[in-house]
Amino acid sequence: MKKEKIYEKIYDLAQKLVESDSIYTRGDLAYDLAIEGVTGDSVVVNELVWEAYLKYNKDEAIRVAFKTNDESKYIVDEYQLYNALTTGNAEEVITGLEKLLDQVANQYLKVIDKQGQREAYLSANGVVIDVNRITGSRGTLSVKQQAQTIYDNYAKMMGGYEELRYGIKDAISQYVMLRDDVVSLYRDYALGLVDIFGDSIKVVAPTLFDFDKIEYLNTQGMLEVIRTEYEKLATSCGVLMKEIDDSFKQSLNRASSHLSKAKGNKAMILLAVVDMAGHYIESSNKTSKLKSELVDLKSKASHDVAVVNVDMKRLMLIHRTLNELFIPKAHIFYRYARQVMSDELKALLGAIYNTEELRLMKASRDLILDEFNFLTRKMEDAQLNIVNCKETIGSNESFIEDARDEYELAVALKPVKPMLMFLGVGRKSYSRELMDWQTNCQPVIRGYREAQTNLKLDQDELVHNQQVLEKDKLRYEELKTKLRQSNHQIRQALSVSPEVKRKIASNLDSYVKLLYVAKEIASSKLDGHLVRKEVISKLDNIELASDVQGRLTQFMTELKAELHTSADDAMLDMMDVNGDLTANKLADKRYIQDKYKQVDAVAMANAQNKVITGGIDLVESWIVLQAKKEWSALEKAHFDDQLAQKQKAFQEQMKDIDDKSAVLRSVMTQINTAEYPAQVKAGLMMLADVSGIAFTAQDIDDLLSGDKTLEI
């Protein structure tokens, strides 16, 4: 069989047929091509017509000259649809299916017109048809797209939360450094009073707030849960779309087969339509289950989003408290207080440490104090480093665990060098495979190994910081003891005359107030509600009651049994469609036997039962889906109510920060623009409530005599 000669003959025949306004069925064409070696009427003829059509640049004459044996469609159109389905050409599938569905629709309209059921058919005329709608996978694609949107927005929100968390950690680091400086200043000048008044002064160190107690949401874990649910749903969508496409091809082939047998038999047209309807119902049923999973994903994400939303407001309050209250207050105080307090104490200390022995003892004590203050800051820094190392180690461990399978696969995919490559055998293919592997797999391997290296470095760094911290703690206790001993020695050697003590009485009031301001700034803490994570409560899951679900399932099962169609029933339906249940027609046994085959009756029964079973299952899954949607809507309203209440509290707290920030800015302006030390001192004392601190002449006498104790 020489195909080129066959193509020429098909082309010549097509031109003649078009000129004479005639057509050939496939059987007619097969007969004419027999002389060229074509054996019989088969799908081979379809393929030859298609190939000739392409060879002659999609010649229109070839397309319209040859029809299928039932003359329902052109051979080229039928084969074009088949070719598009098997090769995945979406545009051609659309074109071919629209034509085929129009033909089926027109014939089906004739049947249901006769039965007075035209209103039951919704024509697709004028509607833009896409492949996914035609195949029945449009709902599945929609589920996949919605899930993708949910996940993308969820991931962005988690990213925003993490950015805010990192901003808070930076602010905490800045504040802790300033706080350490303020504590150091407080300690230095509190000891100055101890030197003067001895045991009458009790120094109580500020209570330093532990910012590590601030709770944060585990966004990484939350994202991982949603990612797992999303990937599972996306995979299910992909698998289902493949199943629906395959089912569509099979149903379409069966429908085409039924239509090819029609030749005026309306029952076969009905069978084709019922078969396709079964496919769409089955697709809808499967999609309904995916929609149920999508509702679950939405509900989970909706709760998480509500939690993140309200907890981000908490973090915003923390961020503003640190940056607009704690940090500027500590900064302005430390910047000016040392000079103010130094000026007031300098002359007094000069008078107190009036011997060489006392000056040497003070110098020795100051060296211990300097190391003590330095070590305090060093330990704070080490503790921050330990926290950061632990977080980084946790992130790297999670990444390594999650990426292990992908890494091992990438390593396993590395092409093996051919044994005879040195002879040039397989060099090109190996080089190409190696290049592909380096492009696709090498980044995975490199990233995984970098994470392993970083993990090892961070673990080593963590151990080092922990060892240094333990060593510094021991030294810290040693210095604390030495400092206590040094202070005791100085107090024993110090003898302050009543005249000197009375000399500082006039300055004691403001001096103590400044120490209290320093202590209050160093003791700044966050309110308990800002430390704890926010919580959004859930509703109890509303599902169909077990007895209701049981009765529903039982009813659906009984309904399936009641509506089950046998082959005999299907045969009667087919005869009824054609009007063959009259006595005259039934009497003609040969007519009935020739027109109605048992195999077609079985096919009709199977198709009808598929539609019935699928339809009932669809109703049941629809009821369950609606219950889930109702619960989801109620839960969202529940979340919104809680968010509204928390939003009101949030606005009140933001207003409180605004007011405090405005007052602080006013005080800072007064301090920064002050022309005299007294104005600076007055401004510094406005940074805390020290209105209750005052000393009378009797207080001074009691302190001097040891009858009164002052706790600072």
Phi, psi and omega in degrees: 000112180266110187295323182300319180292323179294318179301318180298318182294319178298318180297312181298316179299318182298317180299315181294319181295319180293320179298324182266006180056044180237171176225162172243138167279171180297324178296319178298315182294320179300322180296316181291333182271355181300325181294339180266006176102003177281122185259102173080168180273110182209180180295344176301324179295319177304314182296319180295319178296318179298315181294322177295320178302316179289320182300321182261040172054047178054052181300126184294329180297319179295324182294318187265356184273335187238127180242164175294166185297333177272002178060024181275337182203162179284145180300319181299316181296318180296315182289328178299318178295314179300316182295319180294321179295319184282336181257351177082024179278101188295317183297317180290328176299316180301308182301310183295318182291323178301317179295314182295316181293326175299317180295314179298317182298316181299317180290322180293324178300321179298320181293310185284337173300316181297327182269003179069034184237028184299326182296343181283347184257127178257111182290144179266009182299135178086353180263135177289122184260130175246164185302317185293327176289320181295316183281344181094007183259008183297317179299321179295317179298320179297318177300315181297317181293319178296318179298320179298316180297317179301312183295316181299312180294323178298313181297321179297319181294319178297322177297320177296321178297316181295321178299318179294321179298316179296323177298321178294318180298321177297316180296321178298317179300317179297315182294318182299321177297316178294320180298319178299322178294319179294319178298319179298316178297315179301315182296316181302311187276339172292321178295332176298320177291323178299320179301325185276313187257356176065226185290353177289344179253122176250114181268117177251115184300145178301146174275111184273126181291135179269101182290346176291348179282347179298127181271144176231153176290145176276075184297328179297314179294319179297317180295323180296320179296313180294321179299317179298315179296318180296313182296323178296316180292318180297320178296316178300320178298314180298315179296316182294320178300321177295316179297317180295317178299316179296317179297322179296316178300316181295316180295321180294320178297318178295318179297318178298321179295317179296318181294325180293338179269352189303294179043051179092350180275102184294336180297323180289326175296316178298320179299318179298317181293316180297320179299314179294323179298321177300320178298314183292323178294317178298319178297318180296322180298313180295320180295324179300321178294322177294322178297325177297318177295324179295320177299319177299317179297316179298317181297315179298313181295322181298318178294315181298318180297320178297317180296313181296319180303308184287327180286332175295328176295320176300315180295325177296321177295318177298315182300314180291321179300317180292310189279336183251347180236297187297307186293309181296326179294315179295322182293312183293324180293311183296326182296322187250333189293321183302316181294317181297311182290325179296317181299320184285328184267339187302310182294322181294316180294326178299323180285327183285310181273070189262009177237157180298322181298315180293321180297320178293320179296320179293319180298320178295317179296323180295324177296317177298318181295320178299313180295322180298314179294318178299317182294325177300313178295321181296319180292321176301316180296318180297321179295320176296318179298321179296316178298314180296319179299317180297320178295315180296319178298316179299317179296315180294321178296319178296316180298315181297320180293315182291327186265001186300312182298317180295321179295312181297323177294318180298319178295318182293334183279355181298125182296145180269133181293130180300145181299324185257026183296329181295342176266001180093359182285122177075011185298313185294313182296320179296316180297319180294315179297321180294320180295317178299318181295318180295324181289316188266326188256330185300319178300323179296313181295317181296315180297321180294316182289326175297320178296321177296317179296314179298322179298315180297316180297317180293322178296318177297318180296321179298313179299317180299313181297321179295320178294316179297318181297317179297319179296317180293326178298319178297314179296324179300315179294322177299314181294323179299318178295314179299320181295318178296317179294319181296317179298320180296317180297318180295316181297324179292322183277345186272133176227105183260125181288155177304326180297317180293319181296320179291335181295328182266355184301320183295332181265353185297322183303304182292326181296313180294322179300318179295324176295322178293321176299314179300317181294320180294319178297316180293334182266008180306136181218161177273146176296153183303323182291340177276338181281324185273144176298146175285153181232136172243118183284153178258160171273153172295136183300126179265112178236167174299133178304148185301321180290323177294316178299319180296316180294322179297313180298318180297317180297317180296321179296315179295323180294320177299316181295320182292323183269000181302133182256130176270170178297324179294317178298318180297322178299317179296321178299317180296319179293324181294320179301321182273359181071031184259018179264012176285158182300320181297315182292319182294333180288337181272086184301316183297318179301313181296315182295321180291323186276328186241113181262146180300322181296326177289323178296318178297317179298319179295317179298315179298318181295317179295317180296325178297318179294315182297308181299314180297320180296318179294316177299323180296319178298316181297314180293329178295318179298315179297318180297318180295323177297318178295317180297320179297315178298319181298319180294319178296318181295320179297319177297323177297317178297315183298322178298315180294319179297321180296318179295316181290329178296322179296315178296322179298315180296322178295319180291323176296321178296320179298318178295320178303314182296313180295321180295321179296317178297316181297319179297323179295317179295317180297322178297319179297318181292315184293332183258004182295142181260341184230151179305324181297324179291322177297315181300316180297320179295318180297323181287348176277354182283349178211162179278100180241024184294337182275359183264119178202150182234133176263172178298322179295322178301318181295316179298319181294322178294319182292326183272351181086008180275352181228142178246133178250120180260123180232000000 
